[in-house]
Every structure is written in C-alpha cells, then in structure tokens.
Amino acid sequence: MTSRIADLENRLAAVEQRLAKLEGEKAEGSEHEREAAAPRLGDEFAATASKHVGRVLLIFGGAYLLRAITDFQFVPTALGIFMGATYAVFWLFVAYRRGGVKSQRTGAAFFGGTSVFLTLPLLHEATTKFGLLSDIEGIAALFVYCALAMTVAVVREVKSLAWLITAGGIATAGASLVTLHSAVPVAAFLLALGLGSLWAEYWRHWLGLRWLGALGANLGVLAMVVLSQSDRWEIEPGLPFVFAVVLLAIYLSSFTYESHIRGQLLSLFETVQALCAGGIVFAAAIMAVQSGELGITTAGVLSLVLGAGGYALGIARETRELRYRNFFYYSTLGLVFAVAGTGLLLPLAWAAVVWALMAVIMAWFSGRNGWVSLSLQCTFLLLVAGIGSGLLAT
C-alpha cells in the first residue's frame, strides 16, 4: 500500500512538471507572437509620414480654394492675397508650436515646408503678376518671411526648414531679379540670407547650409557687378563695389568672431569664401576704376588696411592659442591684401623693393618664433619681388 502511494505521488509530480513545461512554452510562444505583431519602427515612420502627407494635401487644398476664390473675383484681389498670405504664415506658426515637442518635430518639418511652398510663390506673384507690391516692398516682404522661417528653424532645430527657406529664398530672389530688373534689393536680400544661413550653422552646428547661403550671396553681388555694365539695368556705377566690400566685410567679421570670440578653428569654408569674396571685390574694383568711380589710391589704401588687419588677427593671442590653422589663414589673408595694396599704390619697381623688405622681416620672425608659414610667405614675397623688378626674367 505504501509503495503504491509513493508510485502515485511520483506520477503526479511528473505530470505537474510536464504541465509546467507546456505552460512555459505557451507563454514564450505568446510573447513571441506579441513581438511579431508589434509595429516596427519603419511601419510607424511610414504611418506617420503618410499621415503628414495627407495633412499637407489638405492644406494645399485649402490654398487652392483661396486661389480659386480670388481668381474668380469672389473677393477683391488684394483681400484674396492677404487671406492667402495669412493662411500660409499660419502653418509656419503651427510648425513653431509643434517644434517645441521633440516627438513632433517631423510634423513641424512638414508644416514648415508647406508654409514655405505656399508663401514664396505667393509673394512673387503679388509683386510680379498682381502688382500689389513694388519691387522693394516685395523683396522686403520676402526678407521678413525668410527671417521668421529661419528663426523658427533655428529655435526649434528643424534643419530641413532651414534648407528649404535658404534654397527657396535664393530661387525666389533670382526669379524677381529676372522679372523686375531690380538688382540692388535682390543683392541686399541675398547678402542677408547668406549671413543668416552662416550664423544658423554656427549656432546649431549644421553641415552644408552656409555653403548654400554663401553661394546665393556671391551670385547676387556678382550679378550686380556684371549687370552694371549693361545699359538696360539702372545700377549706379559705384554700388557694385560697395556691395562687394560689404560681402567681404560681413563674412570676414563673422569669421573673426567665430575664431577670436568663440575660440573655434576655421575650416575649408572660410578659406573658399574669403577667396571668392576677395575675387568679387577685385573685379568690382577694376570696373569701378575704369568707370572713374574709384581711384586707384583709394583701392590700394583699402587693401593695405585689410592686409594689416589680417596680420593683426594672425598674431593676436586668441590665434596663437589655437595654432596653427587660424594663424596660417589670417596671415595668408594679410599677405595677399598687402601685396595687392602696395602694387596699386607704388610703381612696380618700388613695390618690388617693399616686397623684398617684407620678405626679410618674415624670415626674421620665422627664425625667431619657428613659424613655418612665415618662411613660406618669405619665399612667395621674394618670388613676387623678383617678378616685379624684372630680376627673375633677367
């Protein structure tokens, strides 16, 4: 009897073990099924993107309704344009509100981009097609909107909106330049847009945005320099040189703040942009001298001042603490402007003497401080002095 009871207990224990094992496998299987049925990241993104695309289509539907009301003269044209502009700017405000929540920044990008695509063509048509704004008023309205959109992009960290407003602003300004023949306001706007994109990238450490803004600023001023030679464009002869100097000044001052106040190393962009802006200034100066709007002495003195400023920034304490890239940048900038200034102010033979003396000074400083870049500048100055004096040809 005792043995049978023991046998039953063993069998019961075995059955319990098997039941426990089966329940565990079922629990694991159900957990696996739940994980398989759970939405993936890609599915969630696709669902979110499709939702935002649907909203964007609805917003565009509302915009087309307002356009139809205006085209069929249900409301006066001025009132219809005002309603459309208010409608478009409202979605920029929605983007600002959504951008305050990190999880909703994708929606902020969609709403901000929609506002850009609605507002920029509207402003262009209000100036060119409907004539409600003058050329200066149209560019001023474009500047105000781009400033608001760029502020929203930077404050809410919506990089795509910053790219859209920079590219869209350049395209709209180019269209206004062709249609309205108004080069001065367009160049001023592109200068402001380039400066805004530069500081947006400095603040948020975005990559590439400042290249696009600088391209627009350079093309705007360069177009002004070229178009001033045509009789069909009403541009004062001295204005292109002024705008070129402003282009160089705003970028060099920004680079100086970045390196000497914020203590950052300068990169390839600063080098390329300084060369481009300097080349545009040189071209504008040649045209201004030929037209009699600028004296060679004035251009030479300005170049010497910029050269002295470059060397002063190169030997400053902030530059020496961040050696070596910043020193090479500012000293090379100073060298180029100093050579150009002396070449403009002095006869070539006397300028060669000055360059040779500068080479001696560079060699002395290089040997004392161990700065290799000054040795390179010494070599360059001797080469230029040899060419200017005719010694190299001899």
Solvent accessible surface area in square Angstrom, and as a share of the most:
residue,aa,sasa,rsa
1,M,172,0.77
2,T,113,0.66
3,S,84,0.54
4,R,179,0.65
5,I,83,0.42
6,A,46,0.36
7,D,62,0.32
8,L,116,0.57
9,E,107,0.48
10,N,101,0.52
11,R,156,0.57
12,L,109,0.54
13,A,46,0.36
14,A,50,0.39
15,V,79,0.45
16,E,99,0.44
17,Q,131,0.58
18,R,173,0.63
19,L,97,0.48
20,A,65,0.50
21,K,139,0.59
22,L,104,0.52
23,E,120,0.54
24,G,33,0.32
25,E,95,0.43
26,K,158,0.67
27,A,59,0.45
28,E,126,0.56
29,G,30,0.29
30,S,40,0.26
31,E,75,0.34
32,H,124,0.55
33,E,118,0.53
34,R,144,0.52
35,E,97,0.43
36,A,65,0.50
37,A,86,0.67
38,A,47,0.37
39,P,112,0.70
40,R,148,0.54
41,L,146,0.73
42,G,50,0.48
43,D,85,0.44
44,E,104,0.46
45,F,129,0.54
46,A,58,0.45
47,A,63,0.49
48,T,40,0.23
49,A,21,0.16
50,S,71,0.46
51,K,104,0.44
52,H,11,0.05
53,V,70,0.40
54,G,30,0.29
55,R,80,0.29
56,V,23,0.13
57,L,117,0.58
58,L,140,0.70
59,I,7,0.04
60,F,55,0.23
61,G,39,0.38
62,G,21,0.21
63,A,22,0.17
64,Y,153,0.58
65,L,112,0.55
66,L,34,0.17
67,R,86,0.31
68,A,39,0.30
69,I,46,0.24
70,T,6,0.03
71,D,75,0.39
72,F,147,0.61
73,Q,117,0.52
74,F,154,0.64
75,V,32,0.18
76,P,86,0.54
77,T,33,0.19
78,A,57,0.44
79,L,83,0.41
80,G,6,0.06
81,I,22,0.11
82,F,135,0.56
83,M,68,0.30
84,G,13,0.13
85,A,27,0.21
86,T,75,0.43
87,Y,53,0.20
88,A,1,0.01
89,V,58,0.33
90,F,99,0.41
91,W,44,0.16
92,L,6,0.03
93,F,105,0.44
94,V,23,0.13
95,A,1,0.01
96,Y,80,0.30
97,R,151,0.55
98,R,69,0.25
99,G,1,0.01
100,G,43,0.41
101,V,73,0.42
102,K,161,0.68
103,S,99,0.64
104,Q,74,0.33
105,R,73,0.27
106,T,58,0.34
107,G,1,0.01
108,A,0,0.00
109,A,27,0.21
110,F,61,0.26
111,F,9,0.04
112,G,0,0.00
113,G,6,0.06
114,T,4,0.02
115,S,0,0.00
116,V,4,0.03
117,F,121,0.50
118,L,25,0.12
119,T,3,0.02
120,L,9,0.05
121,P,71,0.45
122,L,29,0.14
123,L,24,0.12
124,H,41,0.18
125,E,42,0.19
126,A,3,0.03
127,T,13,0.08
128,T,40,0.23
129,K,126,0.54
130,F,55,0.23
131,G,54,0.52
132,L,71,0.35
133,L,56,0.28
134,S,56,0.36
135,D,49,0.25
136,I,114,0.58
137,E,91,0.41
138,G,6,0.06
139,I,14,0.07
140,A,49,0.38
141,A,31,0.24
142,L,4,0.02
143,F,97,0.40
144,V,84,0.48
145,Y,9,0.03
146,C,4,0.02
147,A,44,0.34
148,L,91,0.45
149,A,0,0.00
150,M,18,0.08
151,T,77,0.45
152,V,16,0.09
153,A,0,0.00
154,V,9,0.05
155,V,60,0.34
156,R,54,0.20
157,E,77,0.35
158,V,8,0.05
159,K,79,0.34
160,S,57,0.37
161,L,1,0.00
162,A,0,0.00
163,W,89,0.31
164,L,57,0.28
165,I,0,0.00
166,T,0,0.00
167,A,45,0.35
168,G,17,0.16
169,G,0,0.00
170,I,36,0.18
171,A,68,0.53
172,T,15,0.09
173,A,0,0.00
174,G,29,0.28
175,A,40,0.31
176,S,7,0.04
177,L,28,0.14
178,V,110,0.63
179,T,76,0.44
180,L,48,0.24
181,H,93,0.41
182,S,9,0.06
183,A,7,0.05
184,V,46,0.26
185,P,26,0.16
186,V,3,0.01
187,A,1,0.01
188,A,46,0.36
189,F,6,0.03
190,L,11,0.06
191,L,13,0.06
192,A,40,0.31
193,L,12,0.06
194,G,0,0.00
195,L,56,0.28
196,G,30,0.28
197,S,0,0.00
198,L,1,0.00
199,W,82,0.29
200,A,3,0.02
201,E,8,0.03
202,Y,11,0.04
203,W,143,0.50
204,R,64,0.23
205,H,128,0.57
206,W,27,0.10
207,L,141,0.70
208,G,23,0.22
209,L,0,0.00
210,R,34,0.12
211,W,103,0.36
212,L,39,0.20
213,G,1,0.01
214,A,4,0.03
215,L,95,0.47
216,G,1,0.01
217,A,0,0.00
218,N,18,0.09
219,L,93,0.46
220,G,7,0.07
221,V,0,0.00
222,L,70,0.35
223,A,28,0.22
224,M,0,0.00
225,V,1,0.01
226,V,87,0.50
227,L,38,0.19
228,S,24,0.16
229,Q,111,0.49
230,S,38,0.24
231,D,149,0.77
232,R,193,0.71
233,W,30,0.11
234,E,174,0.78
235,I,20,0.10
236,E,113,0.51
237,P,64,0.40
238,G,23,0.23
239,L,55,0.27
240,P,6,0.04
241,F,23,0.10
242,V,78,0.45
243,F,26,0.11
244,A,0,0.00
245,V,39,0.22
246,V,63,0.36
247,L,0,0.00
248,L,5,0.02
249,A,53,0.41
250,I,36,0.18
251,Y,1,0.01
252,L,26,0.13
253,S,67,0.43
254,S,4,0.03
255,F,0,0.00
256,T,32,0.19
257,Y,95,0.36
258,E,14,0.06
259,S,1,0.00
260,H,24,0.11
261,I,118,0.60
262,R,81,0.30
263,G,36,0.34
264,Q,72,0.32
265,L,85,0.42
266,L,2,0.01
267,S,40,0.26
268,L,125,0.62
269,F,3,0.01
270,E,3,0.01
271,T,55,0.32
272,V,51,0.29
273,Q,5,0.02
274,A,6,0.05
275,L,122,0.61
276,C,56,0.33
277,A,1,0.00
278,G,18,0.18
279,G,40,0.38
280,I,13,0.07
281,V,17,0.09
282,F,126,0.53
283,A,33,0.25
284,A,2,0.01
285,A,13,0.10
286,I,73,0.37
287,M,57,0.25
288,A,3,0.02
289,V,47,0.27
290,Q,144,0.64
291,S,62,0.40
292,G,65,0.62
293,E,95,0.43
294,L,22,0.11
295,G,40,0.38
296,I,90,0.46
297,T,90,0.52
298,T,78,0.45
299,A,11,0.08
300,G,0,0.00
301,V,74,0.42
302,L,58,0.29
303,S,11,0.07
304,L,58,0.29
305,V,91,0.52
306,L,52,0.26
307,G,1,0.01
308,A,66,0.51
309,G,32,0.31
310,G,3,0.03
311,Y,45,0.17
312,A,58,0.45
313,L,49,0.24
314,G,0,0.00
315,I,99,0.50
316,A,27,0.21
317,R,139,0.51
318,E,54,0.24
319,T,1,0.01
320,R,108,0.40
321,E,117,0.53
322,L,46,0.23
323,R,112,0.41
324,Y,79,0.30
325,R,132,0.48
326,N,1,0.01
327,F,3,0.01
328,F,92,0.39
329,Y,18,0.07
330,Y,2,0.01
331,S,0,0.00
332,T,46,0.27
333,L,25,0.12
334,G,0,0.00
335,L,8,0.04
336,V,81,0.47
337,F,25,0.10
338,A,11,0.08
339,V,22,0.13
340,A,42,0.33
341,G,0,0.00
342,T,13,0.08
343,G,30,0.28
344,L,75,0.38
345,L,61,0.30
346,L,69,0.34
347,P,85,0.53
348,L,105,0.52
349,A,64,0.50
350,W,165,0.58
351,A,0,0.00
352,A,3,0.03
353,V,75,0.43
354,V,47,0.27
355,W,11,0.04
356,A,36,0.28
357,L,109,0.54
358,M,33,0.15
359,A,1,0.01
360,V,97,0.56
361,I,93,0.47
362,M,18,0.08
363,A,48,0.38
364,W,140,0.49
365,F,87,0.36
366,S,13,0.08
367,G,69,0.66
368,R,169,0.62
369,N,62,0.32
370,G,53,0.51
371,W,21,0.07
372,V,99,0.57
373,S,2,0.01
374,L,9,0.05
375,S,48,0.31
376,L,106,0.53
377,Q,8,0.03
378,C,19,0.11
379,T,88,0.51
380,F,88,0.37
381,L,0,0.00
382,L,95,0.47
383,L,91,0.45
384,V,25,0.14
385,A,9,0.07
386,G,11,0.11
387,I,107,0.54
388,G,12,0.12
389,S,62,0.40
390,G,29,0.28
391,L,133,0.66
392,L,109,0.54
393,A,99,0.76
394,T,145,0.84
